[in-house]
């Protein structure tokens, strides 16, 4: 590509990036005014910018705003954003909940994974036969079950903070159960990805799993402790809790190397970013330094690109028949019945009052970003058709949008005074 062509391409990407940031900011704030978390507005912005809404009123030669020649550049930026985001999510995982889990947390996390998984197994064969018979059946059903079962821990945390419920017993139980479910969900997602990329070769899969487990142990036992030691030494020497450029360079090299290694091992690079973050989560001052320096840039500039790319791939017009909309309703019903119903059942079985059980279930039913990552992985692996992809995106958006209203409805009277109007 000659310099003039590169400049022209860059100009188009910058214009699109500017539009994405502005739309995500505007719709995120609009969603917040309507009682929704920022993420719901940001996801909606991506869908509105895509063919489902803007594509219906744009000139016939759509897409003009997001032409095909810039899609790869936007996808690259979105993937980079996911690498940084998953690194931060891994660093901010609080595993102390796993060591002090109560009977309620344990049962809620188990039912919150098992019941939606069973719902996925129930509807998966019909969805596969009707909408994606050309894809591997086992791989499709497995990814469907994971998408229905996973919770969005980062979004849940944002909702609790926005509603000032992060320090309540309900908030602590919801976060704890979601942490366990997300650990299980990420393990399943990694196994499912390895299974599909190994072309369902059991021997190759087992070798991949052993290699990934060895890489995780290397990070936990050697790389993580060494980096944390270097961080503490640097902070003590400088008497400063900021992050030096030298340590930042070392951290980025480690982050990208971990991402590349998971790619070599046959799974997506974002898993390497997540595992690298996990090996550093004990060092709270390092986590804070990273968050203070980069969190805003990642959340404002990069993550909305991922949402917008998801929106650009979401074609509500692909659901053209009554059967397709029936299937979409079935996916949503299975997701809500499985996660909301399963978690409510688990909380009630351990003696939680109905309102508290409902609040925990509403929090666990939030999927948003984590489900969208799983759905996009399924699309990248060729397991989802456009119609099925659209159904799952609608499910992820609506289950997240349900959280705020359900929480306000179920909150006990003594907690309602904490929630801002």
C-alpha positions as CSV (number, residue, x, y, z in Angstrom):
1,X,0.0,0.0,0.0
2,X,1.5,3.4,-1.0
3,X,1.8,6.3,1.4
4,X,-1.2,8.2,-0.1
5,X,-3.4,5.1,0.2
6,X,-2.3,4.5,3.8
7,X,-3.1,8.1,4.7
8,X,-6.6,7.8,3.1
9,X,-7.2,4.5,5.0
10,X,-6.0,6.1,8.3
11,X,-8.3,9.1,7.8
12,X,-11.4,6.8,7.3
13,X,-10.4,4.7,10.4
14,X,-10.0,7.8,12.5
15,X,-13.4,9.2,11.4
16,X,-15.0,5.9,12.3
17,X,-13.2,5.7,15.6
18,X,-14.3,9.2,16.5
19,X,-18.0,8.3,15.7
20,X,-17.8,5.1,17.7
21,X,-16.4,6.9,20.8
22,X,-19.0,9.7,20.6
23,X,-21.9,7.3,20.0
24,X,-20.8,5.0,22.9
25,X,-20.4,8.0,25.2
26,X,-23.8,9.5,24.3
27,X,-25.8,6.2,24.4
28,X,-24.0,5.1,27.5
29,X,-25.1,8.2,29.4
30,X,-28.6,7.9,27.9
31,X,-28.8,4.4,29.2
32,X,-27.7,5.5,32.6
33,X,-30.5,8.1,32.7
34,X,-32.9,5.3,31.9
35,X,-31.6,3.3,34.9
36,X,-29.4,1.1,32.8
37,X,-25.6,0.4,33.2
38,X,-23.3,2.2,30.8
39,X,-22.6,-1.1,29.0
40,X,-26.2,-1.4,27.8
41,X,-26.1,2.0,26.1
42,X,-22.7,1.2,24.6
43,X,-23.9,-2.1,23.1
44,X,-27.1,-0.4,21.9
45,X,-24.9,2.2,20.2
46,X,-23.1,-0.5,18.3
47,X,-26.3,-2.1,17.1
48,X,-27.7,1.3,16.0
49,X,-24.6,2.1,14.0
50,X,-24.8,-1.2,12.3
51,X,-27.1,-2.5,9.5
52,X,-30.0,-3.3,11.9
53,X,-30.9,0.4,12.4
54,X,-28.6,2.9,10.5
55,X,-28.4,0.5,7.6
56,X,-32.1,0.7,7.1
57,X,-32.2,4.4,6.5
58,X,-28.7,4.9,4.8
59,X,-28.4,5.0,1.0
60,X,-28.7,1.8,-0.9
61,X,-25.0,1.3,-1.2
62,X,-24.7,0.7,2.6
63,X,-22.3,0.4,4.3
64,X,-20.9,3.9,3.5
65,X,-20.0,4.7,7.1
66,X,-18.2,1.5,7.8
67,X,-17.0,0.2,4.4
68,X,-15.5,-3.3,4.1
69,X,-12.0,-2.1,3.5
70,X,-11.7,-0.7,7.0
71,X,-13.3,-3.6,8.8
72,X,-10.1,-5.4,9.4
73,X,-8.5,-2.3,10.9
74,X,-11.5,-1.8,13.3
75,X,-11.4,-5.5,14.2
76,X,-7.7,-5.2,15.0
77,X,-8.3,-2.2,17.3
78,X,-11.2,-4.0,19.0
79,X,-9.0,-7.1,19.6
80,X,-6.3,-4.9,21.1
81,X,-8.9,-3.4,23.3
82,X,-10.0,-6.9,24.4
83,X,-6.4,-7.9,25.2
84,X,-6.0,-4.9,27.5
85,X,-9.5,-5.3,29.0
86,X,-9.1,-9.0,29.7
87,X,-5.7,-8.3,31.3
88,X,-7.3,-5.8,33.6
89,X,-10.2,-8.2,34.4
90,X,-7.7,-10.9,35.3
91,X,-5.8,-8.5,37.6
92,X,-9.0,-7.4,39.3
93,X,-10.4,-10.9,40.0
94,X,-10.9,-11.1,43.7
95,X,-10.2,-14.7,44.7
96,X,-10.7,-14.1,48.4
97,X,-14.4,-14.9,47.8
98,X,-13.5,-18.4,46.7
99,X,-11.7,-19.1,50.0
100,X,-14.5,-17.8,52.2
101,X,-17.5,-18.9,50.2
102,X,-20.7,-19.7,52.1
103,X,-23.2,-22.4,51.4
104,X,-25.4,-19.9,49.5
105,X,-22.6,-18.7,47.3
106,X,-21.6,-22.3,46.5
107,X,-25.1,-23.5,45.6
108,X,-26.0,-20.3,43.7
109,X,-22.8,-20.7,41.6
110,X,-23.5,-24.4,40.9
111,X,-27.2,-23.9,39.9
112,X,-26.2,-20.7,38.0
113,X,-24.0,-22.8,35.7
114,X,-25.8,-26.2,35.7
115,X,-29.4,-25.1,35.0
116,X,-28.7,-22.8,32.0
117,X,-26.3,-25.5,30.7
118,X,-29.1,-28.0,30.8
119,X,-31.4,-25.4,29.1
120,X,-28.8,-25.1,26.3
121,X,-28.6,-28.8,25.9
122,X,-32.4,-28.9,25.6
123,X,-32.7,-26.3,22.9
124,X,-29.3,-26.7,21.2
125,X,-30.1,-29.7,18.9
126,X,-33.2,-28.0,17.5
127,X,-31.4,-24.7,16.9
128,X,-28.5,-26.5,15.2
129,X,-30.7,-28.5,13.0
130,X,-32.9,-25.5,12.0
131,X,-30.3,-22.7,11.7
132,X,-26.8,-24.2,11.4
133,X,-26.9,-27.8,10.2
134,X,-23.6,-27.3,8.4
135,X,-21.6,-26.5,11.6
136,X,-20.2,-29.1,14.0
137,X,-23.2,-30.0,16.3
138,X,-21.2,-30.7,19.4
139,X,-19.1,-27.5,19.1
140,X,-22.2,-25.4,18.5
141,X,-24.2,-26.8,21.4
142,X,-21.2,-26.4,23.7
143,X,-20.7,-22.7,22.8
144,X,-24.5,-22.1,23.2
145,X,-24.4,-23.6,26.7
146,X,-21.5,-21.5,27.7
147,X,-23.1,-18.3,26.3
148,X,-26.3,-19.1,28.4
149,X,-24.3,-19.9,31.5
150,X,-21.7,-17.2,31.8
151,X,-22.1,-14.1,33.9
152,X,-20.6,-10.6,33.4
153,X,-18.6,-10.0,36.5
154,X,-17.1,-6.6,35.4
155,X,-20.5,-5.3,34.4
156,X,-22.1,-6.6,37.6
157,X,-19.4,-4.7,39.5
158,X,-20.2,-1.5,37.6
159,X,-23.9,-1.9,38.3
160,X,-23.3,-2.4,42.0
161,X,-21.1,0.6,42.2
162,X,-23.6,2.8,40.3
163,X,-26.4,1.6,42.6
164,X,-24.1,1.9,45.7
165,X,-24.7,-1.7,46.6
166,X,-21.1,-3.0,46.4
167,X,-20.7,-3.2,50.2
168,X,-24.0,-4.9,50.9
169,X,-24.4,-8.6,51.7
170,X,-26.4,-9.1,48.5
171,X,-23.6,-7.4,46.5
172,X,-20.9,-9.6,48.1
173,X,-22.9,-12.8,47.5
174,X,-23.6,-11.9,43.9
175,X,-20.0,-10.9,43.2
176,X,-18.7,-14.1,44.9
177,X,-21.0,-16.4,43.0
178,X,-20.3,-14.7,39.7
179,X,-16.5,-15.0,40.4
180,X,-16.8,-18.7,40.7
181,X,-19.1,-18.9,37.6
182,X,-16.7,-16.8,35.6
183,X,-13.7,-19.0,36.5
184,X,-15.7,-22.0,35.4
185,X,-16.9,-20.2,32.3
186,X,-13.5,-19.2,31.2
187,X,-12.1,-22.7,31.7
188,X,-15.0,-24.1,29.7
189,X,-14.5,-21.5,27.0
190,X,-10.8,-22.3,26.8
191,X,-11.5,-26.0,26.6
192,X,-14.2,-25.5,24.0
193,X,-11.9,-23.4,21.9
194,X,-9.2,-25.9,22.1
195,X,-11.6,-28.7,21.2
196,X,-12.8,-26.9,18.1
197,X,-9.4,-25.8,16.9
198,X,-8.1,-29.4,17.4
199,X,-10.9,-30.5,15.1
200,X,-12.4,-32.7,17.8
201,X,-9.2,-34.8,18.0
202,X,-9.2,-36.0,21.6
203,X,-5.5,-36.8,21.7
204,X,-4.6,-33.3,20.4
205,X,-7.1,-31.7,22.8
206,X,-5.5,-33.5,25.8
207,X,-2.1,-32.3,24.7
208,X,-3.3,-28.8,24.3
209,X,-4.9,-28.8,27.8
210,X,-1.7,-30.1,29.4
211,X,0.3,-27.4,27.6
212,X,-2.1,-24.7,28.7
213,X,-2.1,-26.0,32.3
214,X,1.7,-25.9,32.2
215,X,1.7,-22.4,30.9
216,X,-0.7,-21.3,33.7
217,X,1.6,-22.9,36.3
218,X,4.6,-21.1,34.8
219,X,2.8,-17.8,35.1
220,X,1.6,-18.5,38.6
221,X,4.8,-19.9,40.1
222,X,7.6,-18.1,38.2
223,X,6.5,-15.1,36.0
224,X,4.0,-13.6,38.4
225,X,6.1,-13.8,41.6
226,X,9.1,-12.4,39.7
227,X,7.2,-9.4,38.2
228,X,5.6,-8.7,41.6
229,X,9.0,-8.7,43.3
230,X,10.4,-6.3,40.6
231,X,7.3,-4.1,41.1
232,X,7.7,-3.9,44.9
233,X,11.4,-3.2,44.6
234,X,10.8,-0.4,42.1
235,X,8.0,1.2,44.2
236,X,10.2,1.1,47.3
237,X,13.2,2.6,45.5
238,X,11.2,5.4,44.0
239,X,8.9,5.9,47.0
240,X,6.2,6.3,44.4
241,X,3.1,4.3,43.6
242,X,3.1,5.3,39.9
243,X,4.2,3.0,37.1
244,X,7.6,3.8,35.6
245,X,8.1,3.6,31.9
246,X,10.7,0.8,32.3
247,X,8.2,-1.4,34.2
248,X,5.5,-0.6,31.8
249,X,7.7,-1.8,28.9
250,X,8.4,-5.0,30.8
251,X,4.7,-5.5,31.6
252,X,3.6,-5.0,28.0
253,X,6.2,-7.4,26.7
254,X,5.0,-10.0,29.2
255,X,1.3,-9.3,28.2
256,X,1.9,-9.6,24.5
257,X,4.2,-12.7,24.9
258,X,1.5,-14.4,27.0
259,X,-1.1,-13.6,24.3
260,X,1.2,-15.0,21.6
261,X,1.9,-18.2,23.6
262,X,-1.8,-19.0,23.9
263,X,-2.2,-18.4,20.2
264,X,0.6,-20.9,19.6
265,X,-1.1,-23.3,22.0
266,X,-4.2,-23.2,19.8
267,X,-6.6,-20.8,21.7
268,X,-7.3,-17.1,21.3
269,X,-4.9,-14.5,22.4
270,X,-7.3,-12.9,24.9
271,X,-7.0,-16.0,27.1
272,X,-3.2,-15.3,27.4
273,X,-4.0,-11.7,28.4
274,X,-6.5,-13.0,31.1
275,X,-4.1,-15.6,32.5
276,X,-1.3,-13.0,32.6
277,X,-3.5,-10.6,34.6
278,X,-4.5,-13.4,37.0
279,X,-0.8,-14.0,37.9
280,X,-0.5,-10.4,39.1
281,X,-3.8,-9.9,40.9
282,X,-2.3,-10.2,44.4
283,X,-0.3,-7.0,43.9
284,X,-3.0,-4.4,44.6
285,X,-0.8,-1.4,44.2
286,X,0.2,-2.6,40.7
287,X,-3.5,-3.2,39.8
288,X,-4.3,0.3,41.0
289,X,-1.4,1.8,39.0
290,X,-2.5,0.1,35.8
291,X,-6.1,1.1,36.4
292,X,-5.2,4.8,37.1
293,X,-3.0,5.0,34.0
294,X,-4.9,2.9,31.4
295,X,-8.4,2.0,32.5
296,X,-10.1,5.1,31.1
297,X,-8.4,4.8,27.7
298,X,-9.3,1.1,27.4
299,X,-12.9,1.6,28.4
300,X,-13.5,4.8,26.4
301,X,-11.4,4.4,23.3
302,X,-11.0,0.6,22.7
303,X,-13.9,-1.4,24.2
304,X,-16.6,0.5,22.3
305,X,-15.0,-0.6,19.1
306,X,-15.6,-4.2,20.2
307,X,-19.2,-3.4,20.9
308,X,-19.6,-1.6,17.6
309,X,-18.1,-4.5,15.6
310,X,-20.6,-6.8,17.4
311,X,-23.3,-4.4,16.3
312,X,-22.1,-4.4,12.7
313,X,-22.3,-8.2,12.7
314,X,-25.8,-8.1,14.3
315,X,-28.4,-8.2,11.6
316,X,-31.8,-8.1,13.1
317,X,-33.1,-8.2,9.5
318,X,-31.7,-11.8,9.3
319,X,-34.5,-12.9,11.6
320,X,-37.1,-12.7,8.7
321,X,-39.4,-15.5,9.6
322,X,-41.8,-16.2,12.5
323,X,-39.7,-19.3,13.2
324,X,-36.5,-17.2,13.6
325,X,-38.2,-14.8,16.0
326,X,-39.6,-17.8,17.9
327,X,-36.1,-19.2,18.2
328,X,-34.9,-15.8,19.4
329,X,-37.6,-15.8,22.1
330,X,-36.7,-19.4,23.0
331,X,-33.0,-18.5,23.4
332,X,-34.0,-15.6,25.7
333,X,-36.4,-17.7,27.7
334,X,-33.8,-20.4,28.2
335,X,-31.2,-17.9,29.3
336,X,-33.6,-16.2,31.8
337,X,-35.2,-19.4,33.1
338,X,-31.8,-21.0,33.4
339,X,-29.7,-18.3,35.0
340,X,-32.3,-16.2,36.8
341,X,-34.4,-19.2,37.8
342,X,-31.5,-21.4,38.7
343,X,-29.8,-18.8,40.9
344,X,-33.0,-17.9,42.6
345,X,-33.6,-21.6,43.3
346,X,-30.1,-22.0,44.7
347,X,-30.5,-19.0,47.0
348,X,-33.9,-20.0,48.2
349,X,-32.7,-23.6,48.9
350,X,-30.1,-22.2,51.3
351,X,-32.6,-20.1,53.3
352,X,-32.3,-16.7,51.6
353,X,-35.6,-14.6,51.8
354,X,-37.4,-14.2,48.5
355,X,-36.3,-10.6,47.9
356,X,-32.6,-11.2,48.6
357,X,-32.7,-14.4,46.4
358,X,-34.3,-12.3,43.6
359,X,-31.6,-9.7,43.8
360,X,-28.8,-12.2,43.7
361,X,-30.5,-13.9,40.7
362,X,-30.9,-10.6,38.9
363,X,-27.2,-9.8,39.3
364,X,-26.2,-13.3,38.1
365,X,-28.5,-13.0,35.0
366,X,-26.3,-10.1,33.7
367,X,-24.2,-11.3,30.7
368,X,-23.2,-8.3,28.6
369,X,-19.5,-8.2,27.8
370,X,-18.5,-11.8,28.8
371,X,-21.3,-13.4,26.9
372,X,-20.5,-11.1,23.9
373,X,-16.8,-12.3,24.0
374,X,-18.0,-15.9,24.0
375,X,-20.4,-15.3,21.2
376,X,-17.8,-13.5,19.1
377,X,-15.4,-16.5,19.6
378,X,-18.1,-18.8,18.4
379,X,-18.6,-16.6,15.3
380,X,-14.8,-16.5,14.7
381,X,-14.7,-20.3,14.9
382,X,-17.5,-20.6,12.3
383,X,-20.0,-22.2,14.7
384,X,-22.6,-19.5,14.4
385,X,-24.7,-18.2,11.5
386,X,-25.7,-14.5,11.2
387,X,-29.2,-15.4,12.5
388,X,-27.9,-17.3,15.5
389,X,-25.3,-14.6,16.3
390,X,-28.1,-12.0,16.3
391,X,-30.2,-14.1,18.6
392,X,-27.4,-14.4,21.1
393,X,-26.5,-10.7,21.0
394,X,-30.2,-9.8,21.7
395,X,-30.1,-12.3,24.6
396,X,-27.0,-10.7,26.0
397,X,-28.3,-7.2,25.7
398,X,-31.8,-7.9,27.2
399,X,-30.5,-10.0,30.1
400,X,-28.2,-7.1,31.0
401,X,-31.0,-4.5,30.6
402,X,-33.2,-6.5,32.9
403,X,-30.8,-6.3,35.8
404,X,-31.4,-2.7,37.0
405,X,-35.2,-2.8,36.9
406,X,-35.3,-6.2,38.6
407,X,-32.9,-5.1,41.3
408,X,-35.0,-2.0,42.1
409,X,-38.1,-4.2,42.2
410,X,-36.7,-6.8,44.5
411,X,-34.5,-4.7,46.8
412,X,-35.5,-4.9,50.4
413,X,-36.8,-1.7,51.9
414,X,-33.7,-1.1,54.0
415,X,-31.5,-1.1,50.9
416,X,-33.6,1.0,48.6
417,X,-32.5,4.2,50.4
418,X,-28.9,3.5,49.2
419,X,-29.8,3.6,45.6
420,X,-29.6,7.0,44.0
421,X,-32.7,8.3,42.1
